[in-house]
Amino acid sequence: MTRKFKIGIFDDEVKFISTIRSLQEEKLKIFDVFMPYPVHEVFHLLKRKSHLPTAAYFFGLFGILATLGFLYFASVINWPVVYGGKPFNSFPSFIVVTIVVTILTVTIGSLALFSARSKLFPGRDNTIFDLRATDDKFLIVVDTDLEDISIAGRVGNIMEEQGAIEVIDKEFEKVET
């Protein structure tokens, strides 16, 4: 099964953002965008929200509780060593270890979650819409594989009017969303 896409390539951020606005005003669905650097206005325009900060918060909470629980178990319950008048539960000595292990837990958990959500794993066959997406160009990809044939023409006209340096039609065998 092939899917058809209209790809607009831009070299200016302002034209790129104005094209996104124009496509949204025409009620055309943008499949994906590619940018050489993060443009936060685009994320707000596309209304795409990430749950990664919430997940990172819970990874940190788990890291804190697990680390403190382990340190308490190891130093108070399993192997209580009393020397120099030190109390069994010496919480201040747990702080540095807890901070470091929590940062490690948040980092590894967030990286694993991001990789799983983005389907970034070895051997995956990625769809590359245009090689310039990794350079200094902005790309807007619109899925034109719909019943209405005139939608591809409208998308191309809007992109050219807004200042796209190139508008490409491409077909792909399999594209994962």
C-alpha positions in Angstrom: 0.0 0.0 0.0 1.5 3.3 -1.1 0.8 6.7 0.6 1.2 10.0 -1.2 2.8 13.0 0.4 3.3 16.6 -0.5 6.6 17.9 1.0 7.4 21.6 1.2 11.0 22.6 1.8 11.8 26.0 3.4 15.0 27.8 4.2 13.4 30.5 6.4 11.8 29.9 9.8 9.3 32.8 9.3 8.0 31.4 6.0 7.9 27.9 7.6 5.7 29.1 10.5 3.4 31.2 8.2 2.9 28.2 6.0 1.9 26.0 8.9 -0.7 28.7 9.9 -2.0 28.9 6.4 -2.4 25.2 6.1 -4.2 25.1 9.4 -6.5 27.9 8.3 -7.5 25.8 5.3 -8.2 22.9 7.7 -5.5 20.7 6.1 -3.8 18.1 8.4 -0.1 18.3 8.6 1.5 14.8 8.8 4.8 15.9 10.2 7.4 18.7 10.3 11.2 18.6 10.4 13.4 21.4 11.7 17.1 21.8 12.0 16.6 23.2 15.5 13.6 23.3 17.9 11.1 26.0 17.2 8.8 26.1 20.1 6.1 28.1 18.3 5.6 25.1 15.9 4.9 22.8 18.8 2.2 25.2 20.1 0.8 25.6 16.6 0.5 21.8 16.0 -0.9 21.3 19.5 1.3 18.4 20.1 2.0 17.8 23.8 4.5 15.5 25.3 3.9 13.4 28.4 7.6 12.9 28.9 8.0 15.6 31.7 5.2 13.8 33.7 6.8 10.5 33.2 10.2 11.9 34.2 8.6 13.2 37.4 7.3 9.8 38.3 10.7 8.2 37.4 12.3 10.7 39.8 9.7 9.9 42.5 10.4 6.2 42.0 14.2 6.8 42.1 13.9 8.7 45.4 11.7 6.2 47.1 13.6 3.2 45.9 17.0 4.7 46.8 15.9 5.8 50.3 14.2 2.5 50.9 17.3 0.5 49.9 19.6 2.7 51.9 17.4 2.4 55.0 17.1 -1.3 54.5 20.8 -1.8 54.0 22.0 0.4 56.9 19.2 0.0 59.5 17.6 -3.4 59.0 20.0 -5.7 57.2 23.4 -4.6 58.5 23.1 -2.2 61.4 26.7 -1.2 62.2 27.0 1.2 65.2 30.3 3.0 65.4 31.3 6.4 66.8 27.8 7.1 68.2 26.2 7.2 64.7 22.4 6.5 64.9 20.9 3.6 62.9 19.0 5.9 60.6 21.6 8.6 59.6 19.4 10.3 56.9 21.9 13.1 56.1 24.4 10.6 54.8 21.7 9.3 52.3 21.2 12.6 50.6 24.0 12.7 48.1 23.6 9.1 47.0 19.8 9.7 46.7 20.3 12.7 44.4 22.8 10.9 42.2 20.7 7.8 41.8 17.5 9.8 41.2 19.2 11.7 38.4 20.4 8.4 36.9 16.9 6.9 37.2 15.3 9.9 35.5 17.9 10.0 32.7 17.7 6.3 31.8 14.0 6.0 32.3 13.3 9.1 30.1 15.7 7.9 27.4 14.1 4.5 27.4 10.6 5.9 27.2 11.5 8.4 24.5 13.2 5.7 22.4 10.3 3.3 22.8 7.7 5.9 22.0 9.6 7.1 19.0 10.2 3.5 17.9 14.0 4.2 17.8 15.5 0.8 17.9 18.3 -1.0 15.9 17.2 -2.4 12.6 14.1 -0.2 12.2 13.5 0.9 8.6 13.0 4.7 8.8 11.1 6.7 6.3 13.3 9.6 5.1 11.1 12.2 3.4 14.0 14.3 2.2 17.8 14.2 3.1 17.8 18.0 3.7 15.7 17.4 6.8 19.0 16.8 8.7 20.7 19.9 7.2 19.5 23.5 7.5 16.1 23.2 5.8 12.6 23.2 7.3 10.2 20.5 6.0 6.4 20.3 6.1 4.9 16.9 5.2 1.2 16.7 4.3 -0.5 13.4 3.7 -2.4 13.9 0.4 -3.5 10.3 0.1 -7.2 11.2 0.5 -10.3 10.9 -1.6 -10.3 14.5 -2.6 -7.8 14.9 -5.5 -7.8 18.7 -5.3 -6.2 18.7 -1.9 -2.7 18.0 -3.3 -3.0 21.0 -5.6 -4.2 23.3 -2.8 -1.4 22.2 -0.5 1.2 22.8 -3.2 -0.2 26.2 -4.0 -0.2 27.3 -0.4 3.3 26.2 0.1 4.6 27.9 -3.0 2.7 31.1 -2.2 4.2 31.2 1.3 7.8 30.9 0.0 8.7 27.2 -0.2 12.0 26.8 -2.2 10.7 23.5 -3.4 7.5 21.4 -3.3 7.9 17.7 -3.9 5.4 14.9 -4.4 6.5 11.5 -3.0 5.0 8.1 -2.6 6.1 5.6 0.1 5.3 2.0 0.5 4.9 2.0 4.3 4.9 4.9 6.6 4.5 4.4 10.3 2.7 7.1 12.3 
